[in-house]
Amino acid sequence: MINQFDWMGKWAIYSPDKIALKELDSGRQVTYGTLDQQAQRISSMFQSTYKLIKGDRVVILAENCLEYYILFSMAQKTGIILVPLNYRLAPTEIANLIADAQPKLILFEPKFEELLVEIDSPIEMMNISNLSTLDRERGFIPASIHEDDPIFILYTSGSTGLPKGVLYTHKMLLWNSINTALSLGINASSRTVNFMPPFHTGGWNVLTTPFLHRGAYSCFLKKFDAQQILKVVREESLHLFMAVPTMLSMISSLDDFKTADLSTLDYLIVGGESLPISEIEKWHQRGVPIRQGYGMTEVGPNLTSLHQDDAVTKKGSIGRPNFYLETMVDPASGELLLKGPVVTPGYWNNQEATNKAFRDEWFCTGDVVEQDEEGYLYIVDRLKNMYISGGENIYPAEIERVLRTHPNIENAVVLGIPDDKWGEVGKAFVEVNQPTAPEEMLAYCKQKLAKFKVPKQLLIVKELPKNATGKVDRKRLYEGRRFTLPS
């Protein structure tokens, strides 16, 4: 019996010989039929040997690999919950997350085994590569899965406090796939590459799971490599892929970018942060349209989309909401609220955080937005990034956008820092492409912003810190933000 959420079980009937996934680092690939068979064997082993049942957690500490996707199919069949962890964390952080998730089994790549040394309770562990060598009869018992049952617990990094485990359900998975396919035109002929980390919802749910739902083709890399991406686009005849702005900038800066064969690409998906117009134009000149959007781990993640035709005319916009999603802008704060089948039921083992995240049936995104007369949304800033200076609410994103329009500034981040007179004032951290005096950049701000919004300090940095997904790591900047101000 195949349950309604067992996508690979269905594709094994419809297209058993079609290649589903290819691991580019090793050349290994798997058809939908083989993927389903291997997932059945692992399901059988987990049930009979490890006595795992629906709702049990399996922690995974590994880079992108075929075994990860076999485990995904296993989870759809059995109701077991996958908990991918960030292998860039310290052993103490890993131990804290494992203590929170309380898994019955830990699967790991040998090179990450040292991250498990601080676990203080006995838990079964297994080298993830051993999964592909299993030789077991396919005698598993399919679970009765409800749409609100979790398939993932995805820990968010957050800018403050301990990570929270977002419950990602089978219903969210389904409706995110439907929304994504409607927005991007994904079908069984689509082809993509994934190089986002597997502990992030972007690595799973921006394109990979919608592609698996549609019976399409995905190849993947363990790590991002700009030069290799250009090669893969040509060799794999890719139609689209997702990247963050830093990655696209690294690709377009290559000497080979001007001559690379990009003819198969229909467009690129950009998330995480806004892509500068100059970068959009680089790709448009190569005939590759850019589609920007907005998403978050707790909802979707694919929530809005800015069509490639609007990339320049609606610059700075995150687009309009995807199909099966309700949106509301709080009239008092401007915060974006969301409702629909792609919203998480809450956080694992954290009812307090769950209660804070919802206002009645609406999920509170923490993002302040504006909406134009045509329904296009623009993120003003994160509520938690806002600081108050002299009684005025100041949103750093507004100042950052102005700074990025300066011809000598590559990127900028503004934080609020303590000030005896005003409570808080702004401090800007900027990357420049040529030597420029801080006074000149602050004078530029004074021409375009109200006086109270202009940062009181500006620090030129060689490179802004990035997190695991390539976004600017505000947490690291916040940790070092308390600088002595001149009198």
N, C-alpha and C positions, 0 to 999 in steps of 0.2 A: 504494500500500500504506500502511495506517495502522498505526503501531506501537501496542503496548498502552498506552503512556503518553501518547498524543496525545489528550487529552481534548477539545480543540476540534474535532479531526478527527471524533470520534464525534458530538458535539453538532451539528455542521454537517449530519450525516445525519439525526439524530433530530428536532432542533428548530431548523432553520436560520433561521427568521424570528423567533425569540424574542429579546428584548432581553437581552443578557448584562451589559453595562456602560454606565454613564452618567457622564460627566464633568460634575459639577454646576457647576463654575466657568465652563465654556464652553457647556454644553448639548449637547455632542457625545455621541452614543451609538452603540453598535454591536451588531448581532445576532450570534448564535453563528456563523451562516454567513459573515458579512462578516469577523468576527474571524479565522476560519480562513483565509479567502482572503488577507487582508492578511498573516497570519503566513506563509503559503506564499510570497508575493512577497518578504518580507524574508528568508526562508530561502534563496530562490534568489539574491537579491542578495548575501547574506553569503558564499554558497558560490562564486559565479562572480566577483564583483568583488573581494571582500576575501580570498578563498581560505581562509575559515574552515572548520575541520573539527571533528568531535566532540572535546570536551575543551579547545578554545580558550576563553579568557576574554574576555568583553565587559564593560568597566566602564561603569556608568551613573551620571551625576551629574545628577539631575533630581528634581523633586517629582512627586507622583502625577499621572499623565497616561495617556491611552488607550494611548499608544505603549508604556508599560511592560508592559501586559498582552498586547499583540501580541507583544512580545519574549518574554514568558513562554511563549506558545504556540509561538513559534519554537524556544525552547530545548527544549521537549518533543518537537519534531519532529526536531531536528538533533543534540542532545547537546551543543550549545554551552552554556557555563556563564555565568550572569549574576552580575555582581559589583556590587550596588548600594552606592554609597558615601554616607557622611553629608556632606551639603552644608553642615553647620554646622561642619565642621572647618577648620583653617587650611591654607593652601597646602602647608606643609611636611608636615603630617600626611597630606594627600591624596597627596603625592608618595611618601611612605613606603609607603602602602598599595598604590599603583599599582606601585611597585618590587617589592613582595611578590607581588602577583597576576600580574604579567607579562602583561597583556592584549594581544591583537592589535588591539583596537579600543576607542575611548572614545567614548561617546555622551553629549552634554551639552546642558543648556539654556543658551542664551546668557548668562543672568544669572550662571551659575556658571563661565563660561569663565576668569575671573580666578583661580579656585582651581587652575588647571592650569599656572600659570606656572613652577613649580619642578620640573616633570618634566624629567629630564636625559637621556632617551633618546627617539629618534624613534618615535612611535606614531601610527597613523592615528586621526584624530578626525572626528566628524561631529555636526552639529546634530541632536538627537533629533527635532525637529519635521519634519525632511525625510523621515522614514520614512513619514509618512502621505501623502506626495505621490508615492511610488514608482509607476511604471507598468511592471511587468515581468511576463513570463509566469511561471506557476507551475510551473517546471521543476526544483524542488529534489529532492535525493536524500534520502529519509528515512534516518535513522541507525538502526543496530542498537543499541538502548540496553539496558544491563543495569540491574537495579534498584539496584545499588550505585553507579552513575555519578552524579556530582554534577549538580545543576541550578542550585544557588546556591553562592556563597561569601559568607557573611554575617559581617562583622567585628563582634566583640563589643567593647563599650566597656571593660568591666572596671574595677575600682577601682584596679588598679596595673598597671604595665608597659604594653607596646605591645599594641594590639588583636590578637586572634587570629582567623584566618579559619576559621570553622566550615564544614565540608563538609556541605551539605544535599542529600541524595540523592533520586532519584525514588521509592525505596522509602519513605523517611521521609515524603515528600509524600503518597503514597497512603495509608499507614496512619494518618497524622495526620488525613487527611480522613475516613477510616472511623471512627476514634475520636470525632472531633468530631461527625459526623452522628449517631452512636449516642447520644452524650451530650446533644446539643442538639436532636435531632429535625429536622435540616435536610433539606429535600427540594426538588424543583424549583419549588415555589411560594414558597419563602422569599425574603425581601427584607431587605437590610441596607445600611448606609452605612459606609464606611471612611474614617477621617481620620488613621489612624496612619501614621507616615513609612515610605516604601518601602525604606529601608535597614535596617529593623528586622524581625525575624521576625514580630512582631505585625501589621505592616502587610500581610504576605503570608499568613501561615499560621494566624492565629487564626480568621479567618472567610473571607477572600477566596478562597484556593485551595480550601477545602472547598466554598464556594458554586459555584465554577467546575466542580468535579468533579461536583456534583449538578445542573448545568444551571440554577442559580438566578440571581437578579438581584442585582447589586451596583451601588450608585452610590458615588461617592467625591468627596472634597474635597482640595484641595492642602494646606490647613491646617485645624486645629481652630478653630471659631468657635461658641461656646456658643449665641448667639442664632440662628444659622443652623441648628444641629442641631434645635432645636425646630420650626422651619419645615419642615425636610426630613422629619422624622418624619411630619408631617401630609400634606405634598404627595406623598411617595413611598410612603405606607402601609407603613412599615417594621415588621418583626416583631421584630427584635433588632439590637443593635449592641454593639461592644466599646469600652470606655473605661477609662482609669486613674482612680483616685479623685479626683485634682485636677480632671480634666475634668468628672466628674459633679457635683462640688461647685460648679464654675463655672456649670453649667447650672441646678442647683437654687436657686442664689442669685439668678437672674434674676426680675424682677417678673412676667414672662409665664409662669413655670413653673407657677404656681398655677392658671392657666386654660388652658394649652396643651392641645391635643387629643393625648393619648397613648394613645388607645383601641386602636390597632392593635398596640402593643408587647406581645409575649408575656412578655419579660423582657429584662434587660440583662446583659452579660457584663463582669465587672470583673476586671482582672488588674494585675500589677505590685506592688501593695501591698494590705494589708487595708483594707477600707472601714469607717469608723467606724459603729457602730450607729446613731448619730443621723442619718447620711446615708442609711443603708438605710431607716430609718423614713420619711424624707422621700419617698422614691420609693415605698415601700409604701403610703403615704397617698394617692398619686396613682394607685394601682392597678398599679404597675409592679414586679414581683418582681425581685430581684437574685440573680444567680448568680455566685459567686466561684470562682476557680480558681487554678491554679499551673502555670507553664510556664517553659521556658528555651530559648534558641537551640539548644543542643546536643542537645536531646531534645524531640521533639514538634513544636511547643511546647505543645500542649494535653494536659496530663498528668493533672491531677486536676480534679474539679468538685464544688462544694458546691451541692446542689439548693436552689432558692429557698425551699422549705418549711423548710429547716434554717438559713436565713440568720441568724436570731436565736438559736435554741436551740443552735446549734453555732457561736456567734460566735467569730471568730478562727481557725476551721478552714479549711484549703484543700480540704476535702472528702475524697473517696475516689478511688483511682486509676481512670483510664479503662480501657476494656475490654481492649485488647491491650497491656498493660503489666505487667511484673513489678516489684515493689518489695521492698526489703529494708532494714531499719534496722540499721546497724552496732552490735552490742551494746556495743562499747567507747566509741565517740565519739558515737553517736546520729545519725551522718550518714545521709542518705537515699541509697540506691543504686538504680539503675534498669537494667532490661534489657528489650529488645524490639525490634521492627522500626522503631521511631521514634527509635532512638539513632544519633547521628552515627558514622561510621567514624573521625572524628578531625579534626584541624586541618590546613589547607592548609600544606604546606611547613614543618611544625613537628612532627617526630616526638617531640621531647622533651616538648612539651606534651601530645601525644596519649598518650604512655606514662603521664604523671602523672595523666591524667584517668580512667584505667581501672584497676580491680582485678579481674584475670581478665576475665570477660565483663561485669562490672558497671561502669556509668558512675558516677563519684563526683560528686554534685551540689554538694558543699560546703555543703549546708544541713543543719543539725541539726534533727531533728524529734522529736515525740512522737506516739504513736498511742493513741487511747482504745479502750475495750473493744468499740466498734462498728466499729472500723476507720477512724475519721476521723483524718486527719493534721493536726498543728499544727506550723508552723515555729517553732522556738525562736530560731534566728538563723543567720546565715552563719558557718561556721567561721572565715573570715578576719576577721570583725568581732569575734570573741571576744578579750577581753584578760584578762590574768592579774594579779590584784591581791592581794598578800600570799599567793600560792600558790593562790588561788581562781580557778577559771574563771568569768568573768562574760560573759553574753550580753546585749548592749545591747538587743536586741528586747524582752526581758522588762521592762527598765526603761522603755523607750519606751511599751509598752502601759500601764503604770501611769500615766505622765505624761499620756497622752492621755485618761485617765479624769477628770482634773482639769477642772472645768467651764470654766476660763478658758484652757485650752491647746488650740490648734487642731492643732498637730503638734509632734513632738519627735524629735530624733536624738541618740544618745549615742555618743561615741567614747572610746577609751582614750587617755590622754595620759601622758607620762613623769612619774614621781614618784620622788624619791630614796629614800624610805622604803619604799613599797609596790611599786615597779617600775612599775606603771601604776595610774591611778585614772580614774574616769569624769568626763567633761565633757559636759553636756547643752546642746543648742542647741534653743530652743523658740520657736514662734510663739504669741502670745497674742491673744485676742479682746477683752481689756480689761486695763487696767494691773494688774499683779500683781507683788508683790515676789518676787525670786528665793528669799528665805528661806522664804516661805510655800510655794512649790512644792517646795522641798527637804524642808520639814517634812512635806508630804503624802507624799513618797516614804518618809520614815522610818516612817510609820504602816503602810506596806504592803509594805516590803521589808526584808530583812536589812540590818544596818548596813553591811556591806562592799559591798553592791550600790548604796548611795545615792551618786549623783554628788558629787564634791567641789566641783565648780563648775557653775554654770548661767548661760548667757548667753541673753538675750532678743534675738532677731533679728526684723527686719521681715518677712523672707521667707527660707525655706530655699532654697538653690540647687537647681534642677531640671535634669535632663538632657533629652535630645531627646525622650524618651518620657513626660515628665511626672513621673518618679520622682525622689525626693530624690537629689541628686548627692553621694554620700558622698566621692567622690574629691576634690572641691573642698574639702570640709570637712577631710578628712585632710591636704590640703596645707597648711592653716593651723591645724592642731590643736595645735602645740607652743606653749602659752601658759605664762607664768611663774606658778607657783602661790604662794599666800601661805604664809608660813612657819608 
